[in-house]
Amino acid sequence: AMTGTGDDANLSRPLALGSGDEIFRAAINDGLARIQSHDPSALLLSLVFDAFVADPLSGLKVPPAGFCAAVAAIGARHAPTVPTLVGRSPRAPPARHPHGV
């Protein structure tokens, strides 16, 4: 487990304008692999999910299924996780997970 100052503990994955579901999922999985390599005992996860396909301000094209896949991948972790979500446009509906997550 990582201890100390937290060097190398932050990760930002900017995506190119027009990026869709496949690139979004790859970025989530990449980030999770990097996080897992530190073997954390807990995780504070701050996600900017303004990539919704219908968000007029986002420039990205991620459908609800992409968000569901991200939630499933994050939920598959075995360490306690505290997610915080930021950046959703008031006009874009929140993604709905098919299992109510």
Secondary structure, DSSP 8 states (H G I E B T S, - for coil): ---SS-TT--------TT-BHHHHHHHHHHHHHHHHHT--SSEEEEEE---BTT-TTT--BB-HHHHHHHHHHHHT-SS-EEEEEE---TTS-----TT--
